[in-house]
């Protein structure tokens, strides 16, 4: 039988459909946000990159639980559209949009200054925003654009809001990483765009490794404060993070993803679990996979000495500008 004939064979079609159904069912994971009865009335949450994809569904969940939610977005138009959608779907009018460009340290400082001025408390900070596939760019601060957006910007934002989080304890910090961190490397010259290969998602992988390393060190420093810090892998999700890749790569990714990858709503589950579930209360310095299970990250991510060094370098680079 010619291979084209196989594509039209009824048994092949049924088998493929059943396999896709099984995968789509299993990918939802074992924890259901809708079954979680935790309410967030009186709590304040910030979600970066909340105008689309995973971030929007995280913010939507928090709003449904009654939280005061701040959407931290770069695009005013897209952020406003997300704001209106979330308010309409949840009936929660206490959802707000503040603009921030995580690739700019000045923008991060302005955003944090506004939060510290206007907010009396902060109970949840979700570092969700991220980019992948960017061509080589150097920001006005002198940093490689992907590292600035994925690591240094969120790192600075978190540190600027730490005192408010501590005063609001118990509080939780959740940073989205990726299983791709296992293919990442630590080379501090990367921060300035040196010694980098821009093949596929290599730069992204490096930044996601730094996310986990510094989150673990942050958790160590926050021991006893009532503030927890964890990192999560949302799963392989069909989101706009691929928008900088070649058209054909995006097309194939979305085609395969329709059957086998998580939707943004499904991809938000592990983050919501870390941010609100009673089971994760008090847990800190851990890495969660897309099924909401604590797993060990790559060996580099568990190197305590490297974590101290990474944190101190990131702190120095973001504080001197």
KOLDO-799437 format. One line per 10 residues: their letters; for each residue x, z, y of C-alpha. Coordinates in nm, 2 decimals. Example, Ala and Ser with C-alpha at 12.3 -4.5 7.8 and 13.67 -1.06 7.14 Angstrom:
2
as	1.23/0.78/-0.45; 1.37/0.71/-0.11
***
This chain:
321
xxxxxxxxxx	0.00/0.00/0.00; 0.14/-0.10/0.34; 0.20/0.19/0.58; -0.07/0.07/0.82; -0.32/0.08/0.54; -0.23/0.44/0.48; -0.34/0.53/0.84; -0.69/0.40/0.76; -0.72/0.56/0.41; -1.01/0.81/0.41
xxxxxxxxxx	-0.81/1.08/0.22; -0.52/1.06/0.47; -0.76/1.09/0.76; -0.94/1.39/0.61; -0.62/1.56/0.52; -0.48/1.51/0.87; -0.79/1.65/1.03; -0.79/1.95/0.80; -0.43/2.02/0.88; -0.49/2.00/1.25
xxxxxxxxxx	-0.79/2.23/1.22; -0.58/2.49/1.02; -0.30/2.47/1.27; -0.54/2.50/1.57; -0.70/2.81/1.41; -0.38/2.98/1.32; -0.21/2.92/1.66; -0.47/3.14/1.83; -0.29/3.45/1.70; -0.42/3.78/1.57
xxxxxxxxxx	-0.49/3.95/1.90; -0.81/3.84/2.09; -0.81/3.92/2.47; -1.19/3.90/2.47; -1.21/4.18/2.21; -0.99/4.40/2.43; -1.21/4.63/2.63; -0.94/4.75/2.87; -1.06/4.74/3.23; -0.84/4.70/3.54
xxxxxxxxxx	-1.07/4.82/3.81; -0.86/4.99/4.08; -0.54/4.81/3.95; -0.34/4.55/4.14; -0.17/4.26/3.97; 0.06/3.98/4.08; 0.09/3.66/3.88; 0.35/3.40/3.99; 0.27/3.04/3.93; -0.10/3.12/3.89
xxxxxxxxxx	-0.24/2.80/4.03; -0.22/2.62/3.69; -0.15/2.65/3.32; -0.07/2.98/3.16; -0.05/3.16/3.49; -0.41/3.07/3.59; -0.55/3.20/3.26; -0.35/3.52/3.30; -0.49/3.57/3.65; -0.84/3.48/3.52
xxxxxxxxxx	-0.82/3.74/3.25; -0.71/4.01/3.50; -0.98/3.92/3.74; -1.24/3.94/3.46; -1.12/4.30/3.40; -1.19/4.39/3.76; -0.83/4.39/3.89; -0.72/4.31/4.24; -0.53/3.99/4.17; -0.27/3.82/4.39
xxxxxxxxxx	-0.19/3.46/4.30; 0.17/3.39/4.40; 0.19/3.02/4.43; 0.41/2.75/4.60; 0.13/2.50/4.67; -0.14/2.61/4.91; -0.38/2.34/4.81; -0.35/2.40/4.44; -0.34/2.77/4.49; -0.66/2.76/4.69
xxxxxxxxxx	-0.83/2.55/4.42; -0.73/2.81/4.16; -0.84/3.10/4.38; -1.19/2.95/4.42; -1.22/2.87/4.05; -1.12/3.22/3.94; -1.35/3.39/4.20; -1.64/3.17/4.08; -1.59/3.22/3.71; -1.54/3.59/3.73
xxxxxxxxxx	-1.75/3.70/4.02; -1.45/3.90/4.14; -1.39/3.84/4.52; -1.08/4.06/4.52; -0.86/3.77/4.42; -0.61/3.65/4.68; -0.35/3.38/4.74; 0.00/3.44/4.89; 0.25/3.16/4.91; 0.60/3.19/4.77
xxxxxxxxxx	0.87/2.94/4.67; 1.08/3.12/4.41; 1.37/2.87/4.45; 1.41/3.01/4.81; 1.54/3.37/4.85; 1.41/3.38/5.20; 1.06/3.29/5.08; 1.08/3.55/4.81; 1.18/3.81/5.07; 0.90/3.71/5.30
xxxxxxxxxx	0.65/3.74/5.01; 0.78/4.08/4.90; 0.77/4.20/5.26; 0.41/4.11/5.29; 0.32/4.27/4.96; 0.49/4.60/5.06; 0.32/4.59/5.40; -0.03/4.52/5.27; -0.05/4.67/4.92; -0.08/5.04/4.85
xxxxxxxxxx	-0.01/4.99/4.48; 0.11/4.74/4.22; 0.04/4.80/3.85; 0.12/4.47/3.69; 0.38/4.21/3.78; 0.39/3.89/3.57; 0.68/3.66/3.63; 0.52/3.34/3.49; 0.63/3.06/3.72; 0.90/2.83/3.59
xxxxxxxxxx	1.03/2.48/3.58; 1.19/2.25/3.32; 1.36/1.91/3.33; 1.46/1.92/3.70; 1.74/1.69/3.79; 2.05/1.85/3.94; 1.97/2.01/4.27; 2.14/2.28/4.48; 1.92/2.50/4.69; 2.00/2.60/5.05
xxxxxxxxxx	2.12/2.93/4.91; 2.38/2.74/4.70; 2.22/2.79/4.36; 2.12/2.54/4.09; 1.74/2.48/4.14; 1.63/2.56/3.79; 1.83/2.89/3.79; 1.70/2.98/4.13; 1.34/2.92/4.03; 1.34/3.06/3.67
xxxxxxxxxx	1.59/3.34/3.71; 1.73/3.44/4.05; 1.40/3.42/4.24; 1.19/3.62/3.99; 1.49/3.87/3.96; 1.50/3.93/4.33; 1.12/3.95/4.35; 1.10/4.21/4.08; 1.38/4.42/4.24; 1.22/4.41/4.58
xxxxxxxxxx	0.89/4.54/4.43; 1.04/4.80/4.21; 0.98/5.10/4.44; 0.61/5.00/4.48; 0.58/4.97/4.10; 0.74/5.31/4.05; 0.50/5.47/4.29; 0.21/5.31/4.11; 0.32/5.41/3.76; 0.22/5.36/3.49
xxxxxxxxxx	0.30/5.00/3.57; 0.42/4.70/3.37; 0.65/4.40/3.43; 0.61/4.10/3.20; 0.85/3.81/3.22; 0.78/3.48/3.05; 1.08/3.36/2.85; 1.09/3.11/2.56; 1.20/3.08/2.20; 1.43/2.82/2.35
xxxxxxxxxx	1.65/3.10/2.48; 1.81/3.09/2.13; 1.97/2.76/2.23; 2.08/2.89/2.56; 2.43/3.00/2.67; 2.57/3.24/2.93; 2.81/3.09/3.18; 2.78/3.24/3.52; 2.92/2.92/3.68; 2.58/2.77/3.59
xxxxxxxxxx	2.42/2.97/3.87; 2.60/2.74/4.12; 2.53/2.42/3.92; 2.87/2.40/3.75; 2.94/2.30/3.39; 2.58/2.21/3.32; 2.45/1.93/3.10; 2.11/1.80/3.20; 2.01/1.66/2.86; 1.64/1.74/2.79
xxxxxxxxxx	1.58/2.12/2.83; 1.93/2.25/2.81; 1.93/2.41/3.16; 1.58/2.56/3.09; 1.71/2.72/2.78; 2.00/2.89/2.96; 1.76/3.03/3.23; 1.53/3.17/2.96; 1.81/3.35/2.80; 1.90/3.52/3.13
xxxxxxxxxx	1.54/3.62/3.16; 1.55/3.83/2.85; 1.90/3.97/2.91; 1.81/4.10/3.26; 1.47/4.22/3.15; 1.63/4.43/2.88; 1.88/4.58/3.13; 1.60/4.64/3.38; 1.40/4.83/3.11; 1.71/5.05/3.05
xxxxxxxxxx	1.74/5.13/3.42; 1.37/5.21/3.44; 1.36/5.46/3.16; 1.17/5.77/3.27; 1.00/5.60/3.57; 0.67/5.50/3.39; 0.74/5.13/3.46; 0.80/4.91/3.15; 0.96/4.57/3.14; 0.92/4.32/2.85
xxxxxxxxxx	0.97/3.95/2.79; 0.75/3.72/2.60; 0.75/3.38/2.44; 0.41/3.22/2.50; 0.44/2.96/2.23; 0.48/2.58/2.26; 0.21/2.51/2.52; 0.09/2.19/2.67; 0.13/2.28/3.04; 0.27/2.11/3.35
xxxxxxxxxx	0.61/2.25/3.29; 0.69/1.91/3.14; 0.60/1.72/3.45; 0.96/1.64/3.54; 1.03/1.47/3.21; 1.01/1.09/3.15; 0.66/0.96/3.11; 0.71/0.87/2.74; 0.84/1.22/2.66; 0.54/1.37/2.83
xxxxxxxxxx	0.30/1.13/2.65; 0.44/1.21/2.30; 0.46/1.58/2.38; 0.09/1.59/2.48; -0.02/1.37/2.19; 0.14/1.59/1.93; 0.05/1.90/2.13; -0.32/1.81/2.11; -0.31/1.88/1.74; -0.04/2.14/1.70
xxxxxxxxxx	0.05/2.31/2.02; -0.12/2.59/2.21; -0.35/2.53/2.50; -0.27/2.71/2.83; -0.54/2.96/2.76; -0.40/3.03/2.41; -0.05/3.05/2.56; -0.16/3.32/2.80; -0.25/3.56/2.52; 0.09/3.71/2.45
xxxxxxxxxx	0.15/3.79/2.82; -0.20/3.94/2.86; -0.13/4.15/2.55; 0.19/4.29/2.70; 0.03/4.35/3.04; -0.30/4.52/2.94; -0.32/4.62/2.57; -0.33/4.98/2.48; -0.10/4.91/2.19; 0.18/4.81/2.43
xxxxxxxxxx	0.15/5.11/2.66; 0.50/5.27/2.70; 0.68/5.00/2.51; 0.97/4.86/2.71; 1.28/4.64/2.67; 1.12/4.44/2.39; 1.07/4.07/2.33; 0.73/3.95/2.20; 0.66/3.62/2.03; 0.35/3.40/2.07
xxxxxxxxxx	0.17/3.60/1.80; 0.20/3.92/2.00; 0.46/4.06/1.76; 0.78/4.24/1.86; 1.07/4.03/1.73; 1.45/4.03/1.78; 1.57/3.78/2.04; 1.90/3.59/2.00; 2.22/3.81/1.96; 2.34/3.73/2.31
xxxxxxxxxx	2.01/3.87/2.44; 2.09/4.20/2.26; 2.44/4.24/2.40; 2.42/4.55/2.61; 2.76/4.50/2.79; 2.66/4.14/2.87; 2.33/4.26/3.01; 2.50/4.50/3.25; 2.73/4.22/3.37; 2.44/3.97/3.40
xxxxxxxxxx	2.23/4.21/3.60; 2.51/4.31/3.83; 2.60/3.95/3.91; 2.24/3.85/3.96; 2.20/4.16/4.19; 2.51/4.07/4.39; 2.41/3.70/4.43; 2.06/3.78/4.55; 2.14/4.07/4.77; 2.42/3.91/4.98
x	2.21/3.62/5.11
***
